[in-house]
Amino acid sequence: MGFKNYSKFKISFNENKVYNSGIQSLFLRHLRGGQSHILNSICTPNPTTKPHYDKNQPTQLEKPTIIQFEHVLEGTDLKVKRELQVPSTIEEDILKFSEDFRTLAQCCDWDENRSFKILRGILSPQLFQIIVGKTTSEDILAELLSKKYPISDKHLYNKKLLELRQEDYIYINDYANAITEILKRYSLCYKMSRREVENKYNEIFLYGLDKECLMKFTLEGIHEPADFVSKISKIEEMIIEYSSNNQIKQPRPIEQNKEQKSMLKFCPYHKSTGHDKSECLVLKHRKEEGKNNKTSTFKKNISIIREKETIKYPIINVKLTEEEINAECLLDSGSCKSFINQDFCINNNIKIDNIKEFEVKLADETPVVINKSCLVPISFKNTSPGINCKLYVINNLS
């Protein structure tokens, strides 16, 4: 079940308060009475969803430029290859590029002169025009970031920060990381100091935190965002561990009213449900045989196979799920045995087993000995999964 489907359900906290289950937060679902096995079903985020924090979503028309670097680990003979994705326009993720380049320069132990030459050499012509006149690698990165995050965008990123809510993130760490990433961009627009960034982070974290959650931990003496993250993360781990170790309990079956007449069909001949005596082909044939021949006897141990043209039951399409073979079958609600053509089995490599033989009669009273069967998974057309059916093999069905 995907995340969006949870909007169809509600989780009850008490008799006077009902919360919409559009809340994604694992901890908040637990706090408001969510069942552990239901919580476990949302513990894996959609891997195709990649968070995006910049002003505009970049449109990647061409394959990204990826440059590979090789260096030797200090004190060893091991060679390590590292990749760096280089943006071609200012609309791409310049912040990630600047962080990745600094990490690469540190791992490869480049000095400033080498870092400067490499950085100038890998930039696209469009980005190179922006950094003309810069003499250090840090000056180049700072200039790119100032063009990417101008002061005019500060209100946009401030709005993004104020829209963040704990309930929209499955894990508390995801909520904290979102604040950190957007705050990086906001601080570049504002040229904020580290102390200002820390104060802004604390303010936004508590602003978007669920009020019930905030009150719960405040009463426990927890006030710092780092302590909130640590405490809630441990509870999330406990919820997931508990959920994975407990099977989902099946709902209790609906008990039928004893005064209500049973709607189940029952065949007295086959002593089974699924059809009644008016739908049983064996009993119908017996009745017709008795009308046509008063002296005839009915052998209970002999099955009757009628030609499909003489039987007014629908023909349906089924699929042999292992081989994806479509076949046409007669839907017979009164059948006690199911048969399949031997040539069809041979042509489609279906395994045939030997069984104790028994006799059936065709519509023209021709006796046929059956001594083979096969086990085939089938499904109705366009449905899944299949069900295993035991079919008796016969030379000719017509």
Secondary structure, 3 states (H helix, E strand, C coil): CCCHHHHHCEEEEECCEEEECCCCCHHHHHHCCCCHHHHHCCCCCCCCCCCCCCCCCCCCCCCCEEEEEEEECCCCCCEEEEEEEECCCCCCCHHHHHHHHHHHHHHCCCCHHHHHHHHHHHCCHHHHHHCCCCCCHHHHHHHHHHHHCCHHHHHHHHHHHHHCCHHHCCCHHHHHHHHHHHHHHHHHHHCCCHHHHHHHHHHHHHHHCCHHHHHHHHHCCCCCHHHHHHHHHHHHHHHHHHHHCCCCCCCCCCCCCCCCCCCCCEECCCCEECCCCCCCHHHHHHHHHHHHCCCCCCCCCCEECCCHHHCCCCEEEEEECCCCEEEEEECCCCCCCCEEEHHHHHHCCCCCEEEEEEEEECCCCCEEEEEEEEEEEEEECCCCCCEEEEEEEECCCC
